[in-house]
Amino acid sequence: MNNTAVLVIAHGSPDPGWVALVDETVRQAALPLPVGIGYLGGVPDRGIAEALRHLERTGVHTVLIVPLFVSAGSTHINEIRYMLGLIPAPEVATDLTPLNVNVRLVWSDPLEDSEPVQLIWEERLRELSTELSQEALLVIGHGSGEPGFHEIWENLLQSVSDSLQRKFRLKAAAYATLRPDTVAAQAESLLSRGRLLVLPLFLSEGYFTRQAIPDRLEGISYAYTGRTYLPHPQVAIWIRQTVEQALQRHAVPPNDAAFVCSTQQRE
């Protein structure tokens, strides 16, 4: 019996296609440990509590938490950590209440600017471009109106725009957020710098990529596919790497150590 399991936590959506995409990505990670997927909302009977209880019933002692979110700037990350008893109090208003947790929980960071995610940004940028040296890039993220969380978003988005501009020698690059709404103003500031490319930093396509961003850019000339992190095989790779790193950082029960050894041999 395994002593360790994995709980992947995602936002959730009433769209079955959105949920199926997350489920398939976790399957592609091919983790040799018990795995659960818990959704924050929008998916009946597949919430975080249900997924955690199921893993507890398997008899594991430790559950590795993998938050499938773009950034720790999401206030949902803070809510989830409070729900799991990993912090004593939330920093934002929430309807979530702490769970009675009967296993050791090991938290990992969300996607952020990890190496697999950087490869996704680069591929999405190449899909948009015709001549990078004559183009300007606008990176758009969700953002947050909450102090502290907004700064985390800004740090990530600044890092993305700076790194892509340096690597691809773009004529210009900047970032914008939906909250607070800086999309149109930032796009207009780049129009004189070259052909405008718009790169959304969202986990999956949906309302924000299909409606919110295009609505804010109405009347502006730009290149945009709306393609997001999913579907992309690098997300499954990130999940596996996150689990490997969590096992290495923390005490690994003897019968789970083989997972770490096998992944090290593959490298």
C-alpha angles and dihedrals in degrees: 000000000000117000092201133057136177128235115194111198122201135172097250133216139211086235107099090205091059091051093045090054092055092044091052093048091054090048090052090055086070095205114189091216133078107281132198131182119211124189123208091219147328096059114091116225092002101087127137093261093052093049093048093048090052091053092047090055090058088067099246119154099204132039120196110214116216111187108206095205131122096235145001083238087083108102087216088073090060091046092050093049089052091048090053093048094246093125126032097230138009121249091215135046111274141170091211120108128202117272125226098248119197100182137060111266123209115195125208131191122263123250097286112147098329118154096257090052092050088057089054092051091051094049093047090049092052089052089059100042134089099167114004096193089062097044138089122214128215114192113200126198134173096252127185138249091213118102111247094020092062090056092052089054092047092051092053095045092046090051092050096049093044096047095047092047091052096044097045098030093234117186090238141347136191140157138232139187135215089220107070091020108238098142103107095041093050093045092052091049089058099045094091092050098066144288106340120237119190119205118187118208100209131129096231140001116269143110095334096051098036101041117002097055097040090047091055092048096049111140093019123109111233145140115245137156099178089225115154140189091286130095095035128115091226090073091061088047089052091052092052093045091049091054092046091051093047091052091050095047094050135046107283117212110239097251092051096049090084089072091059092045093050093050092048090053091053090055 
